[in-house]
Amino acid sequence: MCYIEKKNKVRVPLWADLLIFLVLLFIASLIGVESTLSLIGSTDFESVKYSFLSAIISSIMVFLVIWLQHCIIDKRPLSELGLCTTHFVWKHSSLVVVWTFIVFAIGFLICLLSGDVSIVSVHWNLKDLSLSLLMFTFGAFYEEIIMRGYLLTRLCRSGLNVWLCLIITAIIFSAMHLANPNVNFCSVVNLFLFGILDGCIFLYTKSLWVSVIAHCAWNWIQGSIFGFKVSGCEFFQPIINLDMPSYNLVNGGLFGFEGSIICTILLIPFIIVFINLLSKSIAKDECQH
């Protein structure tokens, strides 16, 4: 099964389910923000400390919301959200991490050779690398359990076409980042494409953990290793410190590599591969049914 089964009768209409979810998510977000601000003792929303604690607390709060919505209200198992592990999870996860590194390594080399970035220094700090990995893991879990775990699963279960569900969730995913610093048209397109890719990964592997690892690797490798900003933000000290002589569509400017046209070009082949894999898997499942 590479897509969500629709055998069980939906207990709550889609519109009502989504409305309840949004209300619960809004309440949880307010509690999360207040809890984070209380813990750090300031209102500096741009501090690394706030971002770090917010990622952890938000992940816990959204998991509780989705557990309440999916398991208690809809009376469905958590495993339907992809929260299960098999030996294939680690195999697929390893592949997506390697793929992510290749994408950013190629993009970085192109920018370096074209003179659109230069290396200022190389800095190795295990503490910063570990903390950034932890923060990006929780941040990825937060976004993935909402977008792929709950919304994509719920839309597919409603009977909508799988590809339409992917497009809808990718649009919402890119829209979530519109308030980020220095967002531009190219970055929105790339976030949409990444949403499509990660959605395909989730449906094909049937594992939320693989899409979380793909998302975490995407952010951590571009930010903590290659020194680009991550969706317009910068957090911990990266391994490579970059200088950009100008901010343009090649290096992604102040938004980071996600704002680069090179990122667009590199994403497309992988999306085609996973769409092809998902199409074959869906066709195989339909034949079995």
C-alpha positions as CSV (number, residue, x, y, z in Angstrom):
1,M,0.0,0.0,0.0
2,C,1.6,3.2,-1.1
3,Y,-1.4,5.5,-0.7
4,I,-4.0,5.8,2.0
5,E,-6.7,3.1,2.1
6,K,-10.2,4.4,1.8
7,K,-12.0,1.2,2.9
8,N,-13.0,2.5,6.4
9,K,-15.9,4.8,6.5
10,V,-14.9,8.4,7.3
11,R,-16.5,9.2,10.6
12,V,-16.2,13.0,10.3
13,P,-16.7,15.1,7.1
14,L,-13.4,16.5,5.7
15,W,-14.4,20.1,6.2
16,A,-15.4,19.5,9.8
17,D,-12.2,17.5,10.5
18,L,-10.0,20.3,9.0
19,L,-11.9,23.0,11.0
20,I,-11.5,21.1,14.2
21,F,-7.8,20.5,13.5
22,L,-7.2,24.2,12.7
23,V,-8.9,25.3,15.9
24,L,-6.9,22.8,18.0
25,L,-3.6,23.7,16.2
26,F,-4.2,27.4,16.8
27,I,-4.8,26.8,20.6
28,A,-1.7,24.6,20.7
29,S,0.4,27.2,18.9
30,L,-0.6,29.9,21.5
31,I,0.2,27.6,24.3
32,G,3.5,26.7,22.7
33,V,4.5,30.3,22.1
34,E,3.6,31.3,25.7
35,S,5.5,28.3,27.1
36,T,8.6,29.1,25.1
37,L,8.6,32.7,26.0
38,S,8.2,31.8,29.7
39,L,11.2,29.4,29.5
40,I,13.6,31.8,27.8
41,G,12.4,34.8,29.9
42,S,12.3,37.3,26.9
43,T,10.3,38.2,23.9
44,D,13.1,37.9,21.3
45,F,11.4,35.8,18.7
46,E,14.6,35.9,16.5
47,S,17.0,34.4,19.0
48,V,18.5,31.0,18.5
49,K,17.3,30.0,22.0
50,Y,13.7,30.8,21.1
51,S,14.0,28.9,17.8
52,F,15.5,25.9,19.5
53,L,13.0,25.6,22.3
54,S,10.1,26.5,20.0
55,A,10.9,23.7,17.7
56,I,10.8,21.2,20.5
57,I,7.7,22.5,22.3
58,S,5.8,23.0,19.0
59,S,6.6,19.4,18.0
60,I,5.2,18.0,21.3
61,M,2.1,20.2,21.1
62,V,1.3,19.4,17.5
63,F,1.8,15.6,18.1
64,L,-0.8,15.9,21.0
65,V,-3.2,17.7,18.7
66,I,-2.9,15.2,15.9
67,W,-3.2,12.3,18.4
68,L,-6.4,13.8,19.8
69,Q,-7.8,14.5,16.3
70,H,-6.7,11.3,14.6
71,C,-6.9,8.7,17.4
72,I,-9.6,10.1,19.7
73,I,-12.0,12.0,17.4
74,D,-11.5,10.0,14.2
75,K,-10.7,6.7,16.1
76,R,-7.9,5.7,13.7
77,P,-4.5,4.2,14.5
78,L,-1.3,6.3,14.7
79,S,0.3,3.8,12.3
80,E,-1.9,5.3,9.5
81,L,0.2,8.5,9.8
82,G,3.4,6.6,9.0
83,L,4.5,6.4,12.6
84,C,5.8,2.9,12.3
85,T,9.3,1.6,11.6
86,T,10.6,-1.3,9.4
87,H,14.1,-2.2,8.1
88,F,13.1,-0.4,4.9
89,V,12.8,2.9,6.8
90,W,16.6,3.1,7.4
91,K,17.4,2.0,3.9
92,H,15.2,4.7,2.4
93,S,16.4,7.3,4.9
94,S,20.0,6.6,4.0
95,L,19.2,7.1,0.3
96,V,17.4,10.4,0.9
97,V,20.3,11.7,3.0
98,V,22.8,10.8,0.3
99,W,20.5,12.4,-2.3
100,T,20.2,15.6,-0.3
101,F,24.0,15.9,0.2
102,I,24.5,15.4,-3.6
103,V,22.0,18.1,-4.4
104,F,23.7,20.7,-2.1
105,A,27.2,19.6,-3.0
106,I,26.5,20.1,-6.7
107,G,24.7,23.4,-6.1
108,F,27.5,24.6,-3.8
109,L,30.2,23.8,-6.4
110,I,28.3,25.5,-9.2
111,C,28.0,28.7,-7.0
112,L,31.7,28.4,-6.0
113,L,32.9,28.0,-9.6
114,S,30.7,30.8,-10.9
115,G,32.0,33.1,-8.2
116,D,28.6,33.6,-6.7
117,V,29.8,32.4,-3.3
118,S,33.3,32.2,-1.8
119,I,34.6,30.4,1.3
120,V,35.5,32.8,4.1
121,S,36.5,30.2,6.6
122,V,35.9,26.6,7.7
123,H,34.8,26.1,11.2
124,W,34.2,22.8,13.0
125,N,32.1,23.0,16.2
126,L,30.5,19.7,17.3
127,K,28.2,21.4,19.8
128,D,26.7,23.7,17.1
129,L,26.4,20.9,14.7
130,S,24.7,18.7,17.3
131,L,22.3,21.4,18.5
132,S,21.4,22.4,15.0
133,L,20.7,18.8,14.0
134,L,18.4,18.4,17.0
135,M,16.6,21.6,16.3
136,F,16.1,20.8,12.6
137,T,14.9,17.3,13.5
138,F,12.2,18.7,15.8
139,G,11.4,21.4,13.2
140,A,11.1,18.8,10.4
141,F,8.9,16.6,12.6
142,Y,6.6,19.5,13.4
143,E,6.1,20.4,9.7
144,E,6.0,16.8,8.4
145,I,3.4,15.5,10.9
146,I,1.1,18.3,10.0
147,M,1.6,18.4,6.2
148,R,2.3,14.8,5.3
149,G,1.3,12.8,8.4
150,Y,-2.1,14.4,9.0
151,L,-3.2,16.6,6.1
152,L,-2.0,14.5,3.2
153,T,-3.3,11.3,4.9
154,R,-6.6,12.9,5.6
155,L,-7.1,14.3,2.1
156,C,-6.2,11.0,0.5
157,R,-8.6,9.2,2.8
158,S,-11.4,11.5,1.8
159,G,-11.3,10.1,-1.8
160,L,-9.6,12.9,-3.5
161,N,-7.1,12.1,-6.3
162,V,-3.6,11.3,-4.9
163,W,-1.9,13.8,-7.2
164,L,-4.4,16.6,-6.3
165,C,-3.7,15.9,-2.6
166,L,0.0,16.2,-3.2
167,I,-0.5,19.6,-5.0
168,I,-2.8,20.9,-2.3
169,T,-0.4,20.0,0.6
170,A,2.6,21.4,-1.3
171,I,0.8,24.7,-1.9
172,I,0.0,24.9,1.8
173,F,3.6,24.0,2.7
174,S,5.0,26.7,0.6
175,A,2.4,29.2,1.9
176,M,3.6,28.4,5.5
177,H,6.9,30.0,4.6
178,L,5.6,33.3,3.1
179,A,6.3,35.2,6.2
180,N,9.9,34.1,6.3
181,P,12.6,36.8,5.8
182,N,13.6,37.6,2.2
183,V,11.2,35.2,0.6
184,N,10.9,35.6,-3.2
185,F,9.1,33.9,-6.1
186,C,11.9,31.4,-6.8
187,S,12.0,30.3,-3.1
188,V,8.2,29.8,-3.1
189,V,8.5,27.7,-6.2
190,N,11.3,25.6,-4.7
191,L,9.4,25.1,-1.5
192,F,6.4,23.9,-3.5
193,L,8.6,21.5,-5.4
194,F,10.1,20.2,-2.2
195,G,6.6,19.7,-0.8
196,I,5.8,17.6,-3.8
197,L,9.0,15.6,-3.5
198,D,8.6,15.0,0.3
199,G,4.9,14.1,-0.3
200,C,5.9,11.5,-2.9
201,I,8.6,10.1,-0.5
202,F,6.0,9.8,2.3
203,L,3.4,8.0,0.1
204,Y,6.0,5.8,-1.6
205,T,7.8,4.7,1.6
206,K,4.7,4.7,3.8
207,S,6.8,6.2,6.5
208,L,6.6,9.6,8.1
209,W,10.1,9.0,9.5
210,V,11.7,9.0,6.1
211,S,10.0,12.3,5.1
212,V,11.1,13.8,8.4
213,I,14.7,12.6,7.9
214,A,14.6,14.0,4.3
215,H,13.3,17.3,5.5
216,C,15.8,17.5,8.4
217,A,18.7,16.6,6.1
218,W,17.6,19.2,3.6
219,N,17.8,22.0,6.2
220,W,20.8,20.7,8.1
221,I,23.1,20.0,5.2
222,Q,22.3,23.4,3.4
223,G,22.6,25.4,6.7
224,S,25.0,23.7,9.0
225,I,27.4,22.2,6.5
226,F,27.4,24.4,3.4
227,G,26.6,27.7,5.2
228,F,23.5,28.8,3.3
229,K,20.6,30.4,5.1
230,V,17.7,28.1,5.7
231,S,14.5,29.5,4.4
232,G,15.8,33.0,5.1
233,C,17.0,32.2,8.6
234,E,20.4,31.4,10.1
235,F,20.9,29.7,13.5
236,F,24.1,27.9,14.6
237,Q,27.7,28.3,13.3
238,P,28.0,26.3,10.1
239,I,31.1,24.3,9.0
240,I,31.6,26.5,5.9
241,N,31.3,30.3,6.3
242,L,30.2,31.9,3.0
243,D,30.5,35.3,1.4
244,M,28.2,36.3,-1.4
245,P,29.5,39.2,-3.6
246,S,25.9,39.8,-4.7
247,Y,22.5,38.3,-3.9
248,N,21.0,36.7,-7.0
249,L,19.1,33.8,-8.3
250,V,22.2,31.7,-8.6
251,N,23.2,31.7,-5.0
252,G,19.7,32.2,-3.6
253,G,20.5,35.5,-1.9
254,L,19.4,36.2,1.6
255,F,16.8,33.4,1.5
256,G,19.5,30.7,1.1
257,F,19.9,28.0,-1.5
258,E,16.1,27.4,-1.6
259,G,15.9,30.8,-3.4
260,S,18.3,29.6,-6.2
261,I,17.3,28.7,-9.7
262,I,20.0,26.0,-9.4
263,C,17.9,24.4,-6.6
264,T,14.9,24.3,-9.0
265,I,16.9,22.6,-11.7
266,L,18.3,20.0,-9.3
267,L,15.0,19.2,-7.6
268,I,13.1,18.4,-10.9
269,P,14.9,15.2,-11.8
270,F,14.4,13.7,-8.3
271,I,10.7,14.7,-8.4
272,I,10.3,12.9,-11.7
273,V,12.0,9.8,-10.3
274,F,9.7,9.7,-7.2
275,I,6.6,10.5,-9.2
276,N,7.5,7.5,-11.5
277,L,8.1,5.2,-8.5
278,L,4.9,6.3,-6.8
279,S,2.8,5.9,-10.0
280,K,4.1,2.3,-10.4
281,S,3.4,1.5,-6.8
282,I,-0.1,2.9,-7.0
283,A,-0.8,0.9,-10.2
284,K,0.5,-2.2,-8.5
285,D,-1.7,-1.8,-5.4
286,E,-4.8,-1.1,-7.6
287,C,-4.1,-4.3,-9.5
288,Q,-3.9,-6.3,-6.2
289,H,-7.3,-4.8,-5.1
